[in-house]
Amino acid sequence: MFLVIAEKPSVSQSLARILSAGEREDGYLFGKDCIVSWCLGHLAEYVSPEHYDSKYEKWEFADLPIVPEQWELSVAKDKKKQFAVLKKLLNRSDLDYVVNACDAGREGELIFKRVYDLSGSKIPVKRLWISSMEDSAIREGFANLKDGKEYENLCEASVCRAKADWLIGMNATRAFTTKYYKRLTVGRVQTPTLAMLVERQDAIDRFVKEAYYKVAVEGDGIRAVSESIKDEAEGIALAEKCNGKSAVIRKVEKIQKKNQPPKLYDLTTLQREANRFFGYTAQETLRELQELYEAKLVTYPRTDSQYITADMEQTALELLDLLPELLPFLQEESIGKNVRHIINNGKVSDHHALLPTKEALEQDFEEVSERQRNIFRLIGQRLAQAVSEECIYEETAVTVLCGGHEFSAKGKAIVQPGFKRIEDVFRNAVQKGKQVEKNSTDDTATIPEGLQEGMGIAEVRAGNNRHYSSPPKPYSEDTLLAAMERAGNQDFDEDTEKKGLGTPATRAAILEKLVSSGYAKRSGKQILPTADGKELIAVLPDYLKSAAMTAEWENKLLLMEKGKMDSSEFLQEITDLIDTMIAGCSAISGEEQSRFHQRESVGTCPVCGNPVYEGKKNFYCNNRECSFCLWKENRYVSSMKKLVDKKMVMDLLAEGRTHVKDLYSQKTGKTFAADLLMKAEDGRANFSLEFPKNKGNAKSGRNTGRNKK
């Protein structure tokens, strides 16, 4: 008897069907020789700091750093029932082994490990490692189960990643929050990503539009332009010099160029294209892709490879034969078979590139959502492009001489459309009147045939045209994902294995967290930093915002997966960084700490002499060691149906008294006027009343005036 644990109930049902485990119990399925259950995603997470020590319930800078000696996990409340099922199953005496069938990647290892460790089970672990939920792939996977120990390094990398995120998130967030008296959330990958958004927005905000000029000459079907000219008068003079004059073709250069077919999709490139074509967020694309995977329509989603392995050549050829049936817009097209373009064993680590599956032919696509159909079509047409011929075009550059000045014209003519034909067919199929952004900005102007050097143009029309320099474009999810993938590239050697912020599997969640935390916002396809996001980046040190350092950590996690780096060395770097961060926070000046609280003082504290500020419910002393405050809903003043307002406090702090006209007497049921007097005793305020007609004789009962809420 063996136990299989998958990540989700839907996946477990597919596995159970192949394993003939059709009987159902609460929380699992079973058959003659196996049990199949599920984790509901992340069942357990590292506990919060206050679990280790109750003192951490109150955020105090003096208590930092927080570095657990023994890391502890807790099960989410809404998942305790399912964990109880798994714990009981994992400790059954009749089990020979358990199969980790969670998603085949770093996070899948972490999800399983946490449940296994918390259960206290000691039974052997085997690993199901598949790249497709097709029946044939599942059968082959179970026929070739791996020893769980083969994935210990991958598992250790997942644990280190989670610990690093916890250490930086908990310590940096508490450090900067307590220093600036404002909630400031810091994340290992989230913060450098936000820094890129802020840097781009700053460049846009600082941009100053500058005019420049280009003179164009036209005649005999050709239009040529000058280089950029800064001075308008110079442009006007050149246009006047050339207008109506003859010109000569000084040079004609023709160069044949080739564009190679694109690679297959990995997760990040698919997310970028889905954003560009359909406006889907990275998270939306990942969610729909996961459902397509579980429905056996596409291969494993969270891949970082854009190639397949040599042993998949026949599978790829079979898929290409099926594409016209799967994608009706390709039925009139001749699909290439250059499968060698997409094969590279050295660039496939855990999973190959995204592909449609053969089982998709059996699917009724009317039951699939529009988003899922669009994503499936993207993946299918990309396969068709990737195995097509290159696009060959002829680029013509013409130099025209007029008025002693050279003007240039460029044109492009397609010789062999190649993969571009598939791209155009797909674009037309999905466009349907909508504007879809193009990747290329190439000028496709046509140059007249038969131009020869020395040919004359009898008379040209010339004009001076004003242009303006353009600011950088705000990030879209497409361009931000690309920037995250490239982040820090210039700081690495060419042979560095892993670069960028986050991984294909985590980037979508990072963007969603930036938006949900209020540090970024979406505006159409754009993703922009908010005022809070800009404020956070303004106060953080460079090393917490460094894309290069965070990308280097990702590279080290990959080295750890391959057994080339020790986990303790990685975590020591993280704790050293936290020590540096805390030392830096300790040196933040008092003036800098108040940057988010530049409020107008209402007066001076009568106890310690520091400024008093207005809060939501009270007026408080800026000195955190001082207990003086005046509650707006003060018990003594409230008994006379009056709230303490700003003007009253300013008078009390300046003169020790304030005149109040509309106090209410519970005895007479009428309002009256009196002076409210305040004295600070033992760090607290005592109140009494003095009537204008009898100054110097305070109202009896003044001991009832203690400043209590």
C-alpha positions in Angstrom: 0.0 0.0 0.0 1.3 3.5 -0.8 0.0 7.0 -0.3 0.0 9.8 -3.0 -0.2 13.4 -1.9 -0.9 16.0 -4.6 -1.2 19.8 -4.3 -4.9 20.2 -5.1 -8.1 18.0 -5.1 -8.5 18.4 -8.8 -5.0 17.0 -9.5 -5.6 14.2 -7.0 -8.8 13.1 -8.8 -6.9 12.8 -12.1 -4.1 10.8 -10.4 -6.7 8.6 -8.6 -8.5 7.8 -11.9 -5.2 6.5 -13.4 -4.4 4.5 -10.2 -7.9 3.0 -10.0 -8.5 4.7 -6.6 -12.2 5.4 -7.1 -13.5 5.0 -3.5 -14.0 8.2 -1.6 -13.5 9.1 2.1 -13.5 12.4 3.8 -10.3 14.1 2.6 -8.9 11.3 0.3 -9.6 8.6 -2.3 -8.5 5.0 -2.2 -8.2 1.8 -4.2 -6.9 -1.7 -3.8 -3.3 -0.8 -3.2 -3.1 3.0 -2.9 -4.5 6.1 -1.2 -4.6 9.5 -2.9 -5.0 12.8 -0.9 -4.1 16.5 -1.3 -2.6 19.5 0.4 -4.9 22.5 -0.5 -1.8 24.5 -1.5 0.3 25.8 1.3 -1.1 24.1 4.4 1.6 25.4 6.8 3.7 28.6 7.0 6.4 29.8 9.4 4.9 31.2 12.6 4.9 34.9 13.3 7.5 36.4 15.7 5.1 36.7 18.7 4.8 32.9 18.7 8.4 32.7 19.7 8.1 35.3 22.4 5.1 37.4 23.6 7.3 40.5 23.7 7.2 40.6 19.9 3.5 41.4 20.0 4.5 45.0 20.4 6.8 46.2 17.7 10.0 47.6 19.3 13.2 48.4 17.5 15.2 47.4 20.5 14.0 43.8 20.1 15.5 43.4 16.6 16.9 41.3 15.0 14.4 38.4 15.2 16.2 35.2 14.1 14.5 32.0 15.2 16.9 29.4 16.6 14.4 26.6 15.8 12.0 27.4 13.0 8.4 26.5 13.7 5.4 26.0 11.4 1.7 26.4 12.0 -1.2 25.1 10.0 -3.7 27.6 8.6 -7.0 27.5 10.6 -9.1 26.8 7.5 -6.8 23.9 6.5 -6.5 22.1 9.9 -9.1 19.5 9.0 -7.3 18.4 5.9 -3.9 18.4 7.7 -5.4 16.1 10.3 -6.4 13.7 7.5 -2.9 13.8 6.0 -1.2 13.4 9.4 -3.3 10.3 10.1 -2.6 8.9 6.6 1.1 9.5 6.8 1.4 7.6 10.1 -0.5 4.5 8.9 1.4 1.3 9.7 0.4 -0.4 6.5 2.1 2.1 4.1 5.3 1.1 2.3 6.0 4.7 1.0 4.5 8.0 0.2 4.6 9.7 -3.2 5.2 13.4 -3.4 2.9 14.3 -6.3 2.8 18.1 -5.6 3.7 20.4 -8.5 7.1 19.4 -9.9 9.1 22.5 -8.8 10.6 24.4 -5.9 7.3 25.3 -4.3 5.9 21.8 -4.7 8.8 20.5 -2.7 8.2 23.0 0.1 4.5 22.3 0.3 5.1 18.5 0.7 8.1 18.9 3.1 6.2 21.0 5.6 3.3 18.6 5.7 5.6 15.6 6.0 7.7 17.1 8.7 4.7 18.3 10.8 3.1 14.9 10.6 6.2 13.2 12.2 6.1 10.5 9.5 9.2 8.4 8.8 8.1 6.4 5.8 10.2 6.5 2.6 9.4 9.3 0.1 9.2 8.8 -3.7 8.8 11.6 -6.2 6.4 11.9 -9.1 8.0 14.3 -11.6 5.8 15.0 -14.7 5.5 17.8 -17.1 2.0 17.0 -18.3 -1.3 15.9 -16.8 -2.0 13.7 -19.8 -3.0 10.1 -18.9 0.1 8.8 -20.7 2.4 11.1 -18.8 0.9 10.2 -15.5 1.3 6.5 -16.2 4.9 6.9 -17.3 5.6 9.0 -14.2 4.3 6.4 -11.8 6.2 3.7 -13.7 9.4 5.7 -13.1 9.1 7.1 -9.6 12.2 8.9 -8.4 13.8 8.5 -4.9 12.7 11.6 -2.9 16.4 12.0 -1.8 17.2 13.0 -5.4 15.4 16.3 -4.7 16.9 17.1 -1.4 18.9 20.0 -2.8 15.8 21.5 -4.5 13.9 21.1 -1.3 16.7 22.8 0.7 16.7 25.7 -1.8 12.9 26.1 -1.3 13.4 26.2 2.5 16.1 28.8 2.3 14.1 31.0 0.0 11.2 30.9 2.5 13.5 31.6 5.5 15.2 34.5 3.6 11.8 36.1 2.8 10.7 35.7 6.4 13.9 37.1 7.9 14.0 40.2 5.6 10.3 40.8 5.6 9.8 40.6 9.4 13.0 42.4 10.4 13.1 45.2 7.8 9.4 45.9 8.0 9.5 46.2 11.8 12.8 48.2 11.8 11.6 50.9 9.3 8.0 50.9 10.7 9.2 51.6 14.3 11.8 54.2 13.1 9.4 56.2 11.0 6.2 55.6 12.9 4.5 54.5 9.7 3.8 51.1 8.4 6.5 50.4 5.8 6.4 46.9 4.3 9.7 45.6 2.9 10.2 42.4 0.9 13.3 40.6 -0.5 12.0 40.7 -4.1 9.0 43.0 -3.8 11.1 46.0 -2.8 13.7 46.0 -5.7 10.7 45.5 -8.1 9.0 48.6 -6.6 12.3 50.5 -6.9 12.3 49.9 -10.6 8.8 51.3 -10.9 9.7 54.3 -8.8 12.9 54.9 -10.8 11.0 54.8 -14.1 8.3 57.2 -12.8 11.0 59.6 -11.5 12.6 59.6 -15.0 9.2 60.4 -16.5 8.5 63.1 -14.0 11.9 64.7 -14.5 11.7 64.6 -18.2 11.8 67.9 -20.0 10.4 67.9 -23.5 12.8 69.3 -26.1 12.0 70.3 -29.7 14.2 69.2 -32.6 13.7 69.5 -36.3 14.0 67.4 -39.4 13.9 68.6 -43.0 12.2 66.3 -45.5 12.7 66.4 -49.3 10.2 64.6 -51.5 10.1 63.9 -55.2 9.7 61.1 -57.8 8.1 58.8 -55.1 10.8 59.0 -52.6 10.9 60.9 -49.3 14.2 61.4 -47.5 14.9 63.2 -44.2 17.8 65.0 -42.6 19.5 64.2 -39.4 18.0 65.9 -36.2 18.6 69.6 -36.1 18.4 71.5 -32.7 18.0 75.0 -34.1 14.7 75.8 -35.8 16.2 78.6 -37.9 18.8 76.3 -39.2 16.1 73.8 -40.3 14.0 76.6 -41.9 17.1 77.8 -43.8 17.9 74.3 -45.1 14.3 73.7 -46.2 14.3 77.0 -48.1 17.6 76.2 -49.7 16.3 72.9 -51.0 12.7 73.6 -51.9 12.2 73.6 -55.7 15.7 72.6 -56.4 17.0 69.4 -58.0 18.5 66.5 -56.1 20.6 63.4 -56.9 20.6 59.8 -55.6 24.1 59.6 -54.2 24.0 56.1 -52.8 21.8 53.0 -52.8 22.6 50.1 -50.5 20.6 46.9 -50.3 21.2 44.3 -47.6 19.4 41.0 -47.1 18.7 40.2 -43.5 17.1 37.4 -41.5 14.9 37.2 -38.4 15.1 33.8 -36.7 11.8 32.2 -35.5 11.0 32.9 -31.9 11.6 30.4 -29.1 8.8 28.5 -27.5 7.1 30.1 -24.4 8.3 29.8 -20.9 5.9 31.1 -18.3 7.3 34.7 -18.2 7.2 35.2 -22.0 3.7 33.8 -22.1 2.6 36.2 -19.4 4.1 39.1 -21.3 2.4 38.1 -24.6 -0.9 37.6 -22.9 -0.7 41.1 -21.4 0.3 42.6 -24.7 -2.4 40.8 -26.8 -5.3 40.5 -24.3 -4.4 42.8 -21.3 -4.3 39.9 -18.8 -2.3 40.4 -15.7 0.5 38.0 -14.9 -1.6 36.5 -12.1 -4.6 36.0 -14.4 -2.5 34.3 -17.0 -0.9 31.9 -14.4 -4.3 31.1 -12.9 -5.9 30.2 -16.3 -2.8 28.3 -17.4 -2.8 26.2 -14.2 -6.4 25.3 -15.0 -5.5 24.4 -18.6 -2.7 22.2 -17.2 -5.0 20.4 -14.8 -7.5 19.9 -17.6 -4.7 18.1 -19.6 -4.7 20.8 -22.3 -1.2 22.2 -21.9 2.1 21.0 -20.3 3.5 22.2 -16.9 3.0 25.9 -16.4 5.8 27.2 -14.1 8.6 26.4 -16.5 11.6 28.6 -17.2 12.7 26.8 -20.4 12.0 27.7 -24.0 13.1 24.4 -25.5 12.2 20.7 -25.6 14.6 17.7 -25.3 15.7 15.5 -28.2 13.5 12.6 -27.0 10.4 14.8 -27.6 11.0 15.2 -31.3 8.3 12.7 -32.4 5.8 14.2 -29.9 6.4 17.6 -31.4 5.9 16.4 -34.9 2.6 14.7 -33.9 1.5 18.0 -32.3 2.3 19.9 -35.4 0.0 17.5 -37.4 -2.8 18.3 -35.0 -2.4 22.1 -34.9 -4.8 22.9 -37.8 -7.5 21.0 -36.0 -6.8 22.6 -32.6 -6.4 26.1 -34.1 -8.9 26.7 -37.0 -7.1 29.9 -38.1 -4.1 27.8 -39.1 -6.1 25.5 -41.4 -5.1 27.4 -44.6 -1.5 27.7 -43.6 1.4 25.4 -44.3 3.0 24.6 -40.9 6.7 24.0 -40.9 8.4 21.0 -39.4 11.8 22.4 -38.3 11.6 20.8 -34.9 15.4 20.9 -34.5 15.0 24.7 -33.9 13.3 24.0 -30.6 15.5 21.2 -29.3 18.2 21.9 -26.8 18.8 19.4 -24.0 21.3 21.7 -22.3 18.6 24.4 -21.8 16.0 22.2 -20.3 16.4 21.7 -16.6 13.3 20.5 -14.7 10.6 21.1 -17.3 10.5 21.8 -21.0 8.8 24.7 -22.7 5.0 25.2 -22.8 3.2 23.1 -25.3 -0.4 22.1 -26.1 -1.1 18.4 -25.5 -2.4 15.8 -27.8 -5.3 15.2 -25.5 -6.5 18.7 -26.2 -8.0 17.4 -29.5 -10.6 15.5 -27.5 -11.6 18.6 -25.5 -14.8 20.4 -26.2 -13.5 24.0 -26.3 -17.0 25.4 -25.9 -16.7 24.4 -22.3 -13.4 26.3 -21.9 -13.5 29.9 -20.9 -12.6 32.7 -23.4 -9.4 33.5 -21.4 -8.3 29.9 -21.5 -9.0 29.6 -25.2 -7.0 32.7 -25.8 -4.0 31.4 -23.8 -4.2 28.0 -25.4 -4.2 29.7 -28.9 -1.2 31.7 -27.9 0.8 28.6 -27.0 -0.3 26.7 -30.1 0.6 29.4 -32.6 3.9 29.9 -30.9 4.8 26.3 -31.6 3.8 26.9 -35.2 6.0 30.0 -35.4 9.0 28.3 -33.7 9.3 25.5 -36.2 8.7 27.8 -39.3 11.4 29.2 -41.6 13.1 32.4 -40.8 11.7 35.7 -42.1 14.0 37.1 -44.9 13.7 40.7 -45.9 15.7 43.2 -48.0 16.6 46.5 -46.3 17.3 49.4 -48.7 19.1 52.5 -47.5 19.2 55.5 -49.9 21.2 58.7 -49.6 19.9 61.8 -51.4 22.1 64.9 -52.0 20.3 68.2 -52.2 21.6 71.7 -51.6 24.9 70.3 -50.6 23.2 68.4 -47.7 22.6 64.6 -47.4 19.1 63.2 -46.7 18.4 59.5 -45.9 15.5 57.1 -46.7 15.1 53.5 -45.5 12.7 50.9 -46.7 12.1 47.2 -46.2 10.7 44.5 -48.5 9.8 41.0 -47.4 11.5 38.3 -49.5 10.3 35.3 -47.4 7.7 35.9 -44.7 8.5 32.6 -42.9 7.2 32.6 -39.3 5.8 36.1 -39.7 3.0 34.6 -41.7 1.8 32.6 -38.7 2.2 35.7 -36.5 0.1 37.8 -38.9 -2.6 35.1 -39.2 -2.9 34.8 -35.4 -2.9 38.6 -34.9 -5.8 38.9 -37.4 -7.7 36.1 -35.6 -7.5 37.7 -32.2 -7.5 41.4 -33.2 -11.2 41.6 -34.3 -11.1 45.4 -34.5 -9.0 45.7 -31.3 -5.6 47.4 -31.3 -2.9 45.0 -30.4 0.5 46.4 -29.6 3.4 45.3 -31.8 6.7 44.2 -30.6 8.5 45.8 -33.5 8.8 49.4 -34.4 10.5 48.8 -37.7 9.7 51.3 -40.5 8.2 49.4 -43.4 8.3 52.3 -45.9 8.5 51.2 -49.5 11.4 52.4 -51.6 10.6 52.8 -55.4 12.1 50.1 -57.6 14.9 50.8 -60.0 16.7 53.5 -58.0 20.3 53.8 -59.1 23.2 55.9 -57.9 23.5 59.1 -59.9 19.8 59.3 -60.8 18.4 62.8 -60.6 15.2 64.2 -59.1 14.3 67.3 -61.1 12.4 69.2 -58.4 11.9 68.4 -54.7 9.5 69.8 -52.2 11.2 70.5 -48.9 9.7 71.3 -45.5 11.0 71.7 -41.9 9.2 69.5 -39.4 9.1 69.9 -35.7 9.5 66.9 -33.5 9.7 66.4 -29.7 11.8 64.1 -27.6 9.8 61.5 -25.8 9.8 60.6 -22.1 10.4 56.9 -21.0 7.2 54.9 -21.2 5.6 53.7 -17.9 5.9 50.0 -17.3 3.2 47.7 -18.4 3.1 44.2 -16.9 4.7 43.0 -20.2 7.7 45.4 -19.9 8.0 45.1 -16.1 8.1 41.3 -16.3 10.9 41.7 -18.9 12.7 44.1 -16.7 12.4 41.7 -13.7 13.8 38.9 -15.9 16.8 41.1 -17.0 17.4 42.8 -13.7 21.1 42.8 -12.8 22.2 41.2 -16.0 25.0 43.7 -16.4 26.4 42.6 -13.1 26.9 39.0 -14.0 29.2 37.0 -16.2 27.7 35.6 -19.4 27.8 32.1 -18.1 25.9 32.9 -14.9 23.1 30.4 -14.8 20.2 32.4 -13.3 19.5 36.1 -13.4 16.7 38.4 -12.6 14.2 39.2 -9.8 12.1 36.3 -8.6 11.4 33.2 -10.7 8.8 32.6 -13.4 6.7 30.9 -10.7 6.8 33.9 -8.2 6.8 37.1 -10.3 3.0 37.2 -10.7 2.5 37.0 -7.0 5.1 39.8 -6.4 3.2 42.2 -8.7 -0.1 41.3 -7.0 1.4 42.0 -3.6 2.7 45.4 -4.7 -0.8 46.3 -5.8 -2.6 44.8 -2.7 -0.2 46.6 -0.3 -1.0 49.9 -1.9 2.6 50.5 -3.2 1.6 50.1 -6.9 -1.6 50.5 -8.9 -2.9 49.5 -12.3 -4.0 52.0 -14.9 -5.1 50.2 -18.0 -2.1 48.0 -19.0 0.3 50.3 -17.1 1.5 49.5 -13.6 2.5 52.6 -11.6 4.0 53.4 -8.2 1.7 55.1 -5.7 2.6 57.9 -3.4 3.1 55.4 -0.6 5.4 53.3 -2.9 7.5 56.4 -3.7 7.8 57.3 0.0 8.9 53.8 0.9 11.7 53.7 -1.7 12.8 57.2 -0.7 13.7 56.0 2.9 15.2 52.6 2.1 19.0 52.0 1.7 20.3 51.0 -1.7 21.1 47.5 -0.7 17.5 46.7 0.1 16.5 48.1 -3.3 19.2 46.5 -5.3 18.1 44.4 -8.2 21.6 43.1 -8.7 21.9 41.7 -5.2 18.4 40.1 -5.2 19.2 38.6 -8.6 22.4 37.2 -7.2 20.5 35.6 -4.4 18.2 33.9 -7.0 21.4 32.6 -8.7 22.7 31.2 -5.4 19.4 29.4 -4.8 19.8 27.7 -8.2 23.3 26.7 -7.3 21.9 25.3 -4.1 19.4 23.3 -6.1 22.3 21.8 -7.9 24.3 21.0 -4.8 26.9 23.7 -5.5 26.3 25.9 -2.5 25.7 25.3 1.2 22.4 26.6 2.7 24.1 27.8 5.8 26.3 30.1 3.8 23.3 31.6 2.0 21.4 32.2 5.2 24.5 33.8 6.9 24.6 36.3 4.1 20.9 37.2 4.8 21.5 37.6 8.6 24.6 39.7 7.9 22.5 41.9 5.7 19.9 42.3 8.5 22.6 43.3 11.0 23.8 45.9 8.5 20.2 47.2 8.1 19.6 47.4 11.8 22.9 49.3 12.3 21.8 51.7 9.6 18.4 52.2 11.1 20.0 53.0 14.5 21.8 55.9 12.9 18.6 57.5 11.4 18.3 61.1 12.8 15.3 62.3 14.8 14.5 64.8 12.1 14.5 62.1 9.5 12.3 59.9 11.6 9.6 62.5 11.6 9.5 62.9 7.8 6.1 61.3 7.6 4.7 63.3 10.5 5.5 66.9 9.7 2.4 68.2 11.6 1.9 71.6 13.0 2.4 71.6 16.8 -0.6 72.8 18.9 1.7 73.8 21.8 4.4 72.7 24.2 4.0 69.8 26.6 3.7 71.2 30.2 5.6 68.2 31.5 8.7 67.8 29.3 8.7 70.7 27.0 8.4 68.7 23.7 5.9 69.6 21.0 2.3 68.4 21.3 0.5 67.1 18.2 -3.1 66.3 17.3 -4.0 62.7 16.8 -7.2 61.0 15.8 -8.5 60.6 19.4 -6.2 62.8 21.4 -3.5 65.4 21.6 -0.2 63.7 22.4 3.3 64.6 23.4 6.0 63.9 20.7 8.3 62.4 23.4 7.4 58.7 23.5 8.8 58.5 27.1 6.3 61.2 28.3 2.8 60.1 29.3 1.1 63.5 28.9 -1.9 63.6 26.5 -5.3 65.3 26.3 -8.1 63.1 25.2 -10.7 64.7 22.9 -13.4 62.7 24.7 -12.3 63.7 28.2 -14.4 62.3 31.0 -14.6 65.6 32.9 -15.4 67.8 29.9 -17.7 65.2 28.3 -19.9 65.2 31.5 -20.8 68.8 30.3 -21.5 67.5 26.8 -18.3 69.1 25.4 -15.4 67.6 23.4 -11.9 69.0 23.7 -11.0 70.7 20.4 -7.8 72.1 18.9 -8.5 75.8 19.9 -9.1 74.8 23.6 -5.9 72.8 23.7 -3.8 75.6 22.2 -5.2 77.9 24.9 -4.7 75.4 27.7 -1.1 74.7 26.7 -0.3 78.4 26.3 -2.2 79.9 29.2 -3.4 77.1 31.3 -7.0 78.1 30.7 -9.5 78.4 27.9 -12.9 80.1 27.8 -15.8 77.8 26.9 -19.3 79.2 26.2 -21.5 76.1 25.7 -21.0 73.8 28.7 -24.0 71.9 29.8 -25.3 71.7 33.4 -26.9 68.4 34.2 -28.4 70.0 37.4 -30.2 72.9 35.6 -30.5 71.4 32.2 -29.1 74.6 30.7 -25.8 75.7 29.0 -23.4 78.0 30.7 -20.0 79.7 30.1 -16.9 79.2 32.2 -13.1 79.1 32.0 -11.6 75.6 31.9 -8.4 75.5 33.8 -5.7 72.9 33.5 -2.7 71.9 35.7 -0.2 69.1 34.9 0.5 67.0 38.0 2.4 63.7 38.0 2.5 63.8 34.2 -1.2 64.0 33.8 -3.7 66.9 33.4 -6.2 68.0 36.1 -9.1 70.2 35.2 -11.3 72.7 37.0 -13.8 75.4 36.2 -13.6 79.1 37.0 -16.6 81.4 36.4 -15.9 84.9 34.9 -17.8 86.8 37.6 -15.8 85.2 40.4 -12.3 84.7 39.1 -9.8 83.3 41.5 -12.5 81.0 43.1 -12.5 77.8 41.2 -15.6 75.7 41.2 -15.7 73.2 44.0 -15.3 69.6 43.0 -12.1 70.3 41.0 -10.7 66.9 42.0 -13.2 65.3 39.5 -11.1 66.8 36.7 -8.5 64.1 36.2 -7.7 63.7 32.5 -9.3 60.4 31.8 -10.8 59.1 28.7 
